[in-house]
Amino acid sequence: MLDIVTIGHSTIDIIAKIPDAHLHCRKDEKTCELCFSYGQKLSADSIDECIGGNAPNVAIGLKRLGFETSVISNLGQDEKGLKIRQILQKEGVDDSHLKNDSFNPTDVSLILSYQAERTILAHHSPFVYLMPRSLKTPQWIYLTSLGKSFHKLYDGLRDYLVENSNVKLALNPGLQELNWGAQGARGILERADILILNKEEAEILAKVSKITIRALDLGYEQNGTNAVRWLLEGLKGLGPKIVVITDAKNGAFSYDGNNFLKIKPFPADLVEMTGAGDAFSSGLLGALMNDQSLAEALRWGAGEAAAVIGKVGSTVGLLNKKELRNLLNLQKEITAESF
């Protein structure tokens, strides 16, 4: 029996480490621009090519933690699509729901890595995503970025979840889905057992959904933990049982309707940020699927994220269960706290 099916884009990530560039930051340093001279030929310290995309990243992460995983995704009938399929097969992830499209190329992301942060140029083909009729009932579904054609799959998923009421849903929508707000995700948000977003995504969903949250008007950083609480409460009101917001160096925050929790990041030698969010989701879900508390799940997420940012690529640093246990024991002093 499948433990979890992940649904979303699969990509080939081409990661170029840039040695020289200029950062133009605004006075408050919340927003920075990566700048090059127009028409300039750039050198790269290294170029790596690896699998990417939220759905395969999380499927691989959870497979390494001992779960049976499958991916619903679309690939081109090309070399990059074949590479993605082969990587998933090698990891032991079920690939029976990968659909090959002979009319569109496999999705590709060019990632410029500078001072360990990344800027992503993503190309997504106009794939049409549909719920497969042959899907065996998993314990969980992890739904993430699908692009402009997400509506058809959302329609099919709504029906599927009605027919399979015991299946749990983890939701991590992409930019296209977020820009439709709660209206576009009607019947999905209300059904979600957990909604996972980074800070920027959380603010977009709140604004588009016209949630009145003082945090968005008064400024997130200026209002500290109160602002996080307002944002968590507002998103919880859209229907999910649990809301989790990740915020890079500020850690992660959660709210389940009763308790607000926060956890700081685990220490790590930062090499490259790609895949940190997906790694966090893998650890978080892995803990919940192991019947751990939400507080412990935040620790698992923080541990996986720390491991991934110490490597180049979104899956290279993902841990197996023994490795994660060792890391958690090493960082016993870092726990989720109420706020």
C-alpha positions in Angstrom: 0.0 0.0 0.0 1.2 3.5 -0.8 1.9 5.7 2.1 1.9 8.9 0.1 1.4 10.2 -3.4 2.9 13.6 -4.3 1.4 15.6 -7.1 3.2 18.4 -9.0 5.8 19.6 -11.4 9.0 17.6 -12.0 12.0 19.5 -13.3 15.6 19.2 -14.2 17.5 21.9 -12.2 20.6 23.4 -13.7 22.5 25.1 -10.9 25.2 27.6 -11.8 27.4 28.9 -8.9 28.2 32.5 -9.8 31.4 34.0 -8.3 30.9 37.6 -9.2 27.8 39.7 -9.2 26.4 42.8 -7.5 23.7 42.9 -4.9 21.5 46.0 -4.8 19.6 46.0 -1.5 16.9 48.5 -0.4 17.6 50.4 2.8 15.6 48.0 5.0 17.4 45.0 3.2 14.2 43.1 2.9 14.5 43.2 -0.9 17.7 42.7 -2.9 18.4 42.5 -6.6 21.0 40.3 -8.2 22.7 42.4 -10.9 25.0 41.8 -13.9 26.2 44.1 -16.6 23.9 44.0 -19.6 25.4 41.9 -22.4 28.1 40.6 -20.1 29.5 37.1 -20.5 29.5 35.4 -17.1 31.7 32.7 -15.7 30.5 30.0 -13.3 32.5 28.3 -10.6 30.4 25.1 -11.2 27.4 23.9 -13.0 25.4 20.9 -11.6 22.4 19.2 -13.1 19.9 17.3 -10.9 16.3 16.4 -10.3 14.0 19.1 -9.0 10.4 20.0 -8.4 8.5 19.9 -5.2 6.7 16.6 -5.8 9.7 14.4 -6.6 11.8 16.1 -4.0 9.3 15.3 -1.2 8.7 11.8 -2.6 12.4 11.1 -2.5 12.7 12.6 1.0 9.9 10.4 2.4 11.1 7.3 0.6 14.5 7.7 2.3 12.6 7.9 5.6 11.1 4.5 4.9 7.7 5.3 3.3 6.3 3.9 0.1 5.9 6.9 -2.3 4.6 7.7 -5.8 4.6 10.8 -7.9 1.9 12.1 -10.2 3.6 14.4 -12.7 4.1 15.1 -16.4 7.3 14.8 -18.3 8.4 15.4 -21.9 9.2 12.5 -24.2 12.9 13.6 -24.0 16.3 13.0 -22.4 15.5 15.1 -19.4 12.2 13.3 -18.8 14.0 10.0 -19.0 16.6 11.2 -16.5 13.9 12.2 -14.0 12.2 8.8 -14.3 15.5 6.9 -13.9 16.4 8.9 -10.8 13.0 8.2 -9.2 13.3 4.5 -10.0 16.8 4.4 -8.5 15.4 6.0 -5.3 12.7 3.4 -5.2 9.9 5.9 -5.8 6.9 4.4 -7.8 6.8 6.0 -11.3 3.7 4.4 -12.7 1.8 7.7 -12.6 4.4 9.7 -14.5 2.9 10.7 -17.8 5.0 11.4 -20.9 3.9 14.2 -23.3 5.3 14.0 -26.8 4.3 17.6 -27.6 6.0 19.5 -24.7 9.5 19.4 -23.2 10.3 18.4 -19.7 10.2 21.4 -17.2 13.6 23.0 -16.6 14.9 25.5 -14.0 18.1 27.5 -14.3 19.2 28.3 -10.8 21.8 31.1 -10.2 23.5 30.5 -6.9 25.3 33.5 -5.4 26.5 33.7 -1.8 24.5 30.6 -1.0 21.2 32.2 -2.0 19.4 31.3 -5.3 17.6 33.1 -8.1 15.4 30.7 -10.2 14.5 31.1 -13.9 11.8 28.4 -14.4 10.2 27.2 -17.6 7.1 25.1 -17.2 5.5 23.4 -20.2 1.7 23.8 -20.6 1.0 20.3 -19.3 -2.5 19.3 -18.5 -2.7 17.6 -15.1 -5.5 15.1 -14.3 -6.2 12.7 -11.5 -5.3 9.2 -12.7 -8.2 6.8 -12.6 -5.9 3.9 -11.6 -4.6 5.5 -8.4 -4.6 3.1 -5.5 -5.7 4.7 -2.2 -2.7 6.1 -0.3 -2.7 7.2 3.3 -1.7 10.7 2.3 -1.6 13.0 -0.7 0.9 15.9 -1.0 -0.4 18.5 -3.5 2.0 21.1 -4.7 2.7 23.4 -7.6 1.0 22.5 -10.9 1.0 25.7 -12.9 -1.7 27.3 -14.9 -3.6 24.1 -15.6 -4.2 23.2 -12.0 -8.0 23.6 -12.2 -8.7 20.3 -13.8 -6.7 18.3 -11.3 -8.2 20.2 -8.5 -11.7 19.3 -9.8 -10.7 15.6 -10.0 -9.0 15.7 -6.6 -12.1 17.2 -4.9 -14.2 14.3 -6.1 -11.5 11.8 -5.2 -11.3 13.1 -1.6 -15.1 12.9 -1.2 -15.0 9.3 -2.3 -11.9 8.6 -0.2 -12.6 10.4 3.0 -9.8 8.7 5.0 -7.0 10.0 2.8 -5.1 12.9 4.4 -4.1 15.9 2.4 -1.0 18.0 2.8 -1.1 21.2 0.7 1.8 23.3 -0.6 0.4 25.4 -3.5 2.5 27.1 -6.1 2.3 30.7 -7.3 -0.4 30.1 -9.9 -2.6 28.4 -7.3 -1.9 31.1 -4.6 -2.9 33.9 -7.0 -6.4 32.4 -7.3 -6.7 32.5 -3.5 -9.1 30.6 -1.4 -11.8 30.8 -4.1 -9.6 28.8 -6.5 -8.9 26.2 -3.9 -12.4 25.9 -2.6 -13.0 22.4 -1.4 -9.2 21.8 -1.2 -8.2 24.2 1.6 -11.1 23.1 3.7 -10.1 19.5 3.3 -6.4 20.0 4.0 -5.0 18.4 7.1 -1.9 20.6 6.8 -1.1 23.7 4.8 2.6 24.4 4.4 3.8 27.8 3.0 6.9 30.0 3.2 6.4 33.5 4.5 6.0 35.1 1.1 3.5 32.5 -0.1 1.5 32.9 3.1 1.3 36.7 2.6 0.2 36.2 -1.0 -2.6 33.7 -0.1 -3.8 36.0 2.7 -3.9 39.1 0.5 -5.6 37.4 -2.5 -8.1 35.7 -0.2 -8.9 39.2 1.2 -8.2 38.1 4.8 -8.0 41.0 7.1 -4.7 40.5 8.9 -3.1 43.4 10.7 0.3 41.8 10.1 0.1 42.5 6.4 -0.7 46.2 7.0 1.7 46.9 9.8 4.7 44.9 8.6 5.8 41.4 9.3 9.2 42.0 10.9 8.2 45.1 12.8 5.6 43.3 14.8 7.5 40.1 15.6 5.6 37.1 16.9 2.3 38.9 17.0 2.4 39.3 13.3 3.1 35.6 12.8 0.2 34.7 15.0 -2.2 37.0 13.0 -1.0 35.4 9.8 -1.3 31.9 11.1 -4.8 32.5 12.5 -6.0 34.1 9.3 -4.8 31.2 7.1 -6.2 28.7 9.6 -9.6 30.4 9.1 -9.5 29.2 5.4 -10.1 25.6 6.6 -6.9 23.6 7.1 -6.4 21.7 10.3 -2.8 22.8 10.7 -0.9 25.8 9.2 2.9 25.8 9.0 4.9 28.8 7.8 8.6 28.6 7.1 10.8 31.7 7.2 14.4 30.9 6.4 16.8 32.1 9.1 13.8 32.9 11.4 12.8 29.2 11.5 9.3 27.8 11.2 5.9 28.5 12.9 2.7 26.5 13.3 -0.8 26.7 14.5 -3.3 23.9 14.9 -6.2 25.9 16.4 -5.0 25.5 19.9 -1.2 26.1 20.1 1.2 28.4 18.4 4.7 26.8 18.0 8.0 28.0 16.7 11.4 26.4 16.1 14.7 28.0 15.1 16.8 26.5 12.3 19.3 23.7 13.0 22.9 24.9 12.6 24.3 24.1 9.1 27.2 24.9 6.8 25.2 26.8 4.2 26.2 25.8 0.6 23.1 26.3 -1.5 19.4 26.9 -0.6 17.6 25.0 -3.3 15.2 22.4 -1.9 15.2 23.6 1.7 11.5 24.0 1.8 10.8 20.6 0.2 13.3 19.0 2.7 11.4 20.7 5.6 8.1 19.3 4.2 9.6 15.8 3.9 10.7 15.8 7.5 7.5 17.4 8.8 5.3 14.9 7.0 7.6 12.0 7.9 7.1 12.7 11.6 3.4 13.1 11.3 3.1 9.9 9.3 5.1 8.3 12.2 2.5 9.5 14.6 4.8 12.1 16.2 3.6 15.3 17.7 3.5 18.6 15.8 6.3 19.9 18.0 8.5 16.9 17.1 7.5 17.2 13.4 8.9 20.7 13.3 12.2 19.3 14.6 12.2 16.7 11.8 11.6 19.4 9.3 14.3 21.6 10.6 16.7 18.7 10.6 16.1 17.8 7.0 16.3 21.4 5.8 19.7 21.8 7.5 21.0 18.7 5.8 19.9 19.7 2.4 21.3 23.3 2.4 24.7 21.8 3.1 24.8 20.2 -0.3 24.3 21.4 -3.9 20.9 20.3 -5.2 17.5 19.7 -3.7 17.8 15.9 -2.9 21.5 15.2 -2.4 21.4 16.0 1.3 18.1 14.3 2.2 18.6 11.9 5.1 17.5 8.3 5.8 15.8 7.6 9.1 19.0 6.6 10.9 20.8 9.7 9.8 17.9 11.9 10.8 17.7 10.3 14.2 21.4 10.9 14.7 21.0 14.6 13.8 18.0 15.0 16.1 19.9 13.5 19.0 22.8 15.8 18.2 20.5 18.8 18.4 18.4 17.9 21.4 18.5 21.4 22.7 16.6 22.7 19.7 12.9 22.2 20.3 9.6 23.7 19.3 8.4 26.2 21.8 5.1 28.0 22.4 4.8 31.7 21.5 
